[in-house]
Amino acid sequence: MEKYQIDFVIANGENAADGKGITDKIAQKFFAAGIHVITSGNHIWDKFQIHEYMMQERNLLRPLNFPKGSYGSGYVVYDLSQKGKVGVINLQGRTFMYPIDDPFRTADWAIEKMKPETNILIVDIHAEATAEKVAMGWYLDGKVSAVIGTHSHVQTADERILPGGAAYITDVGMSGPYDSIIGMKKENALRRFLYTTPARYEAAENEAKLAAVVIKIDKSTGKSVSIERILYPPFEQPANSRS
């Protein structure tokens, strides 16, 4: 944070509790570490004890386009005092996922509601299909400051500023153990692929990395100026492969 002079931090925490869901204690640790808003996705409901906490903590979001009456909130306007306000919208895609409400029109509703308070709006689109995340980027370009894709755990190399000023990346990637199969112990995951039978889900532990993007936004216009993709520490090439 010191290197980049970060003002505001968003983290998707839906896999924080042993790879599926999040608990109130973990969420509180994230907030204490300097994260301002926690977004989520389809696994937010996996730890039942989180439901009551979500009704109390507005900075822990679930996808806004879950049906009306679902626990918690899907958007928030965070007040940074002298630095202004930042709006965060959490959405979930429908392709190969739950057939929930339309994320595109849900985004329009939230933007109209939030714009009077701030022109800095950041969207987490949690989706399986790359095309759906790309479509959301183009749909919201010129309406929001950034559209950040999550869910597939693998960081994409397509970060850019779209013509209307929205920063975009199809997937920000997984912060977690990379000696794994997208966070799961390799042996268990391989058994599922080889035998197509259930295997115990166990979170891996080794080779932890941070996957993130750093976005600079013009406060006066709400448009993004730059986006930088980060994977730390980077992957190392074997010594015998170096020229």
C-alpha positions as CSV (number, residue, x, y, z in Angstrom):
1,M,0.0,0.0,0.0
2,E,2.9,2.4,0.8
3,K,4.5,1.8,-2.6
4,Y,1.3,2.6,-4.6
5,Q,-0.2,5.1,-2.1
6,I,-3.4,3.1,-2.0
7,D,-6.5,5.0,-0.8
8,F,-9.1,2.2,-1.1
9,V,-8.9,-1.6,-1.1
10,I,-11.5,-4.1,-2.3
11,A,-11.0,-7.9,-1.9
12,N,-13.2,-10.7,-3.1
13,G,-13.4,-13.0,0.0
14,E,-15.9,-15.7,-1.0
15,N,-13.2,-18.5,-0.8
16,A,-11.5,-17.2,2.4
17,A,-12.8,-20.0,4.8
18,D,-10.9,-23.1,3.7
19,G,-11.6,-22.5,0.1
20,K,-15.4,-22.0,0.3
21,G,-17.3,-19.1,1.9
22,I,-16.3,-16.7,4.6
23,T,-16.9,-16.4,8.3
24,D,-17.5,-13.3,10.4
25,K,-14.1,-13.7,12.1
26,I,-12.2,-13.9,8.8
27,A,-14.1,-10.8,7.5
28,Q,-13.2,-8.9,10.6
29,K,-9.5,-9.8,10.1
30,F,-9.7,-8.5,6.5
31,F,-11.2,-5.2,7.7
32,A,-8.6,-4.9,10.4
33,A,-5.8,-5.5,7.8
34,G,-7.0,-2.4,5.8
35,I,-9.5,-3.8,3.4
36,H,-12.4,-1.4,3.0
37,V,-15.0,-3.6,1.2
38,I,-15.2,-7.4,0.8
39,T,-17.1,-8.6,-2.3
40,S,-18.1,-12.2,-2.9
41,G,-19.9,-14.6,-5.3
42,N,-21.7,-17.9,-5.5
43,H,-19.9,-19.4,-2.4
44,I,-20.9,-16.6,-0.1
45,W,-23.7,-18.7,1.3
46,D,-21.6,-21.8,2.1
47,K,-20.9,-20.9,5.7
48,F,-24.4,-20.5,7.2
49,Q,-23.2,-18.5,10.2
50,I,-22.3,-15.6,7.9
51,H,-25.9,-14.8,7.1
52,E,-26.7,-12.8,10.3
53,Y,-23.4,-11.0,10.1
54,M,-24.1,-10.0,6.5
55,M,-27.3,-8.3,7.7
56,Q,-25.2,-6.1,10.0
57,E,-22.1,-5.4,8.0
58,R,-22.8,-3.4,4.9
59,N,-19.2,-3.5,3.7
60,L,-19.4,-7.3,3.2
61,L,-21.3,-7.7,-0.1
62,R,-23.1,-10.5,-1.9
63,P,-24.0,-10.3,-5.6
64,L,-26.7,-7.7,-6.0
65,N,-28.6,-9.7,-8.6
66,F,-29.6,-12.5,-6.2
67,P,-33.4,-12.5,-5.7
68,K,-34.9,-9.7,-3.6
69,G,-35.0,-10.7,0.1
70,S,-31.6,-12.5,0.0
71,Y,-29.4,-11.8,3.1
72,G,-27.1,-8.8,3.0
73,S,-26.5,-6.0,0.5
74,G,-25.0,-6.0,-3.1
75,Y,-23.7,-2.5,-3.2
76,V,-22.2,0.2,-0.9
77,V,-21.0,3.8,-1.0
78,Y,-17.9,4.0,1.2
79,D,-17.1,7.4,2.7
80,L,-13.4,8.1,2.8
81,S,-13.9,11.5,4.4
82,Q,-11.7,14.2,2.8
83,K,-10.8,11.8,-0.1
84,G,-14.4,11.5,-1.2
85,K,-16.7,8.5,-1.6
86,V,-16.3,5.2,-3.6
87,G,-19.2,3.1,-4.8
88,V,-18.8,-0.7,-5.1
89,I,-21.2,-3.0,-6.9
90,N,-21.0,-6.8,-6.6
91,L,-22.7,-8.7,-9.5
92,Q,-22.8,-12.4,-10.5
93,G,-23.0,-13.8,-14.0
94,R,-25.6,-16.3,-15.2
95,T,-23.8,-18.3,-17.9
96,F,-23.0,-21.8,-16.4
97,M,-24.1,-20.5,-13.0
98,Y,-27.3,-20.0,-11.0
99,P,-30.1,-18.5,-13.1
100,I,-30.5,-15.4,-11.0
101,D,-31.6,-11.9,-11.9
102,D,-30.1,-10.0,-14.9
103,P,-26.8,-8.5,-13.8
104,F,-26.8,-6.0,-16.6
105,R,-30.0,-4.3,-15.8
106,T,-29.3,-4.7,-12.1
107,A,-26.1,-2.7,-12.7
108,D,-28.1,0.0,-14.3
109,W,-30.4,0.2,-11.3
110,A,-27.5,0.5,-8.9
111,I,-25.6,3.0,-10.9
112,E,-28.6,5.3,-11.1
113,K,-29.1,5.0,-7.3
114,M,-25.4,5.7,-6.5
115,K,-24.4,8.4,-9.0
116,P,-25.9,11.2,-6.9
117,E,-23.4,10.4,-4.2
118,T,-20.2,9.6,-6.2
119,N,-18.9,9.3,-9.7
120,I,-16.3,6.7,-8.7
121,L,-18.0,3.3,-9.1
122,I,-16.2,0.0,-9.1
123,V,-17.9,-3.3,-10.2
124,D,-16.9,-6.8,-9.3
125,I,-18.4,-9.2,-11.9
126,H,-18.2,-12.7,-10.5
127,A,-18.8,-15.0,-13.5
128,E,-17.8,-18.3,-15.1
129,A,-17.9,-17.2,-18.8
130,T,-15.2,-15.0,-20.1
131,A,-17.6,-13.6,-22.7
132,E,-20.1,-12.5,-20.1
133,K,-17.4,-10.6,-18.2
134,V,-16.1,-9.0,-21.4
135,A,-19.7,-8.1,-22.3
136,M,-20.2,-6.4,-18.9
137,G,-17.0,-4.4,-19.4
138,W,-18.3,-3.0,-22.7
139,Y,-21.8,-2.5,-21.4
140,L,-20.6,-0.4,-18.4
141,D,-17.9,1.5,-20.1
142,G,-18.6,5.2,-19.7
143,K,-20.9,4.4,-16.8
144,V,-18.4,3.2,-14.1
145,S,-14.8,3.7,-13.2
146,A,-13.8,0.0,-13.3
147,V,-15.1,-3.5,-14.1
148,I,-13.1,-6.2,-12.4
149,G,-13.8,-9.9,-13.2
150,T,-13.5,-12.6,-10.5
151,H,-14.3,-16.3,-10.0
152,S,-12.1,-18.3,-12.4
153,H,-9.0,-18.0,-10.1
154,V,-6.6,-17.5,-13.0
155,Q,-5.3,-14.0,-13.7
156,T,-5.8,-12.8,-17.3
157,A,-3.4,-10.6,-19.2
158,D,-6.0,-8.3,-20.8
159,E,-6.0,-5.3,-18.4
160,R,-6.7,-2.1,-20.2
161,I,-8.6,1.2,-20.1
162,L,-11.7,1.0,-22.3
163,P,-12.6,4.0,-24.6
164,G,-15.2,5.4,-22.2
165,G,-12.7,5.4,-19.3
166,A,-13.5,2.1,-17.5
167,A,-10.5,0.1,-16.3
168,Y,-11.1,-3.6,-17.1
169,I,-9.6,-7.0,-16.5
170,T,-11.4,-10.3,-17.2
171,D,-10.1,-12.0,-14.1
172,V,-8.0,-10.5,-11.4
173,G,-6.8,-13.9,-10.3
174,M,-6.5,-15.9,-7.1
175,S,-4.7,-14.7,-4.0
176,G,-3.8,-17.9,-2.3
177,P,-1.7,-21.1,-2.6
178,Y,-0.5,-21.8,-6.1
179,D,0.9,-25.3,-5.3
180,S,-2.7,-26.4,-6.0
181,I,-5.4,-26.7,-8.5
182,I,-7.1,-23.3,-8.2
183,G,-6.6,-23.4,-4.4
184,M,-7.5,-27.1,-3.8
185,K,-4.9,-29.8,-2.9
186,K,-3.7,-31.3,-6.1
187,E,-4.2,-34.9,-5.2
188,N,-7.9,-34.5,-4.3
189,A,-8.7,-32.4,-7.4
190,L,-6.9,-34.9,-9.7
191,R,-9.0,-37.7,-8.3
192,R,-12.2,-35.8,-9.2
193,F,-10.9,-35.4,-12.8
194,L,-9.6,-38.9,-13.2
195,Y,-12.5,-40.8,-11.7
196,T,-15.4,-38.3,-11.9
197,T,-16.4,-39.2,-8.4
198,P,-16.6,-36.8,-5.4
199,A,-13.4,-36.1,-3.4
200,R,-12.9,-34.2,-0.2
201,Y,-12.3,-30.5,-0.8
202,E,-9.2,-29.4,1.1
203,A,-7.6,-26.0,0.7
204,A,-3.9,-26.2,-0.2
205,E,-1.3,-24.3,1.8
206,N,2.0,-23.8,-0.2
207,E,3.3,-21.1,-2.6
208,A,1.1,-18.3,-1.6
209,K,0.8,-15.4,-4.0
210,L,-1.0,-12.1,-4.2
211,A,-3.1,-11.4,-7.3
212,A,-4.4,-7.9,-7.7
213,V,-4.8,-4.8,-9.8
214,V,-3.9,-1.2,-8.9
215,I,-6.2,1.3,-10.5
216,K,-5.7,5.1,-10.7
217,I,-9.0,7.0,-11.1
218,D,-9.5,10.7,-11.8
219,K,-11.6,11.9,-8.9
220,S,-13.2,14.8,-10.9
221,T,-14.4,12.6,-13.8
222,G,-14.7,9.2,-12.3
223,K,-12.7,7.8,-15.3
224,S,-9.7,5.5,-14.8
225,V,-6.3,6.8,-15.8
226,S,-4.3,3.5,-15.4
227,I,-4.6,-0.1,-14.4
228,E,-1.6,-2.3,-13.4
229,R,-1.8,-6.0,-12.9
230,I,0.2,-7.6,-10.0
231,L,1.1,-11.2,-9.2
232,Y,3.5,-11.3,-6.2
233,P,5.9,-13.0,-5.9
234,P,6.0,-13.8,-9.7
235,F,6.5,-17.3,-11.0
236,E,10.1,-18.3,-11.3
237,Q,11.5,-20.1,-14.4
238,P,13.7,-23.2,-13.8
239,A,17.4,-22.3,-13.9
240,N,18.1,-24.6,-16.9
241,S,15.4,-22.8,-19.0
242,R,17.0,-19.4,-18.7
243,S,19.1,-18.1,-21.6
